[in-house]
Amino acid sequence: MSRKLRLGAFLPGGGQHVAAWRHPDQPLDGAVSLAFHQELAALAERGLFDAYFLADTLSAEIGGREGGSAKAAGFEPLTLFAALSVTTKHIGFIATASTSYEEPYHVARRFASLDMISGGRAAWNVVTSHGDGPARNFGLAAQYGHDARYARAAEHLDVVKQLWDSWEDDAFLRDRATGVYFDPEKVRPIRHEGAFFRVEGPLNAPRPPQGHPVIVQAGQSETGRDFAAASAEVIFTTQQDLASAQAFYADVKGRAAALGRASDEILIMPGLAPFIGATKAEAQAKYDALNALILPEEGIGLLNALTGGRWICRAILWTVRCPRRPRPRG
């Protein structure tokens, strides 16, 4: 049996590394430069990558608070990918959208549009969003609880799929002679009423070229793994060693099989950040040079964001000033 190596490129314009924007070969405005993103997409497509992936958040609280992170502001992924799709031909686009703060109708319509604009190259990275920052931008004091986020995500995804299916593939007749644009027998409301959403439907966009754009997920918790095993076609993971990666693979595949899914229905894609050189010493030098560009304050802020705590600040307070949370206004 022949197998293909699938490659996805995670290419934020400001760089994935927190200090990438400071590198002399990196454009200073890369995070918001369409031309630079077009260059990245063309390079990935020429390198035969299958997909261009972008994570996203609904707040500016990424990493530190000392003004050294290019991840604080950038393009909304679907808007960017719509533009990149017209300058590429083959590469897919994995855009992130949150089930916690976005409505199913909006998500279904936007991904259907991207799938049509790109000719069937859209994928949805389904996230529940993490942290209180996004919640405060959408009228909440704090994020939904963990189990509630995933319950909402499951219903959200179900509604989106129903909306994508609210038009049949051949519903649009567009007959000039008769004046019939679509067959009313091939479109239907979904009339969904659930715990989190009430959606009448149908979607005001045709069924996407793929039917359903590809579903991508990256949950690592027990609930997240169950959700991914039940619904994802691609799972992105960042295990730190071979043993844990193999255990994750077996665990998720086993959960999927228990739900009646075939093992080849889910593609698991581990993340890595390569530093490439003609020799190990050259690659190490590139790695060290990039790390040397990290502002200490930003590094501490990033570690705190990743660990979810403040103990790192307290432990090295005498060495570097820790980033402070802003006081609420008013």
Disulfide bonds with the S-S distance in Angstrom:
none
